[in-house]
């Protein structure tokens, strides 16, 4: 493997890893959305 190919390979792997980690972090730190309570929403519906 040439030096240029090795540098390109490491650069691409680092770029993909950093982008993946960034979006994974965004997902983990996003605020939770409240889940609707299906029983409370259907209290007034006839059965």
C-alpha angles and dihedrals in degrees: 000000000000123000092248092053092049092050091049092048094050092045093052093046092049092047093051092045093050093047091048092049091048094054092041088054091049090054093048093048098043115113116259117251114227114252113232114245103236093198095052092046092054099045094105097043117104115242 
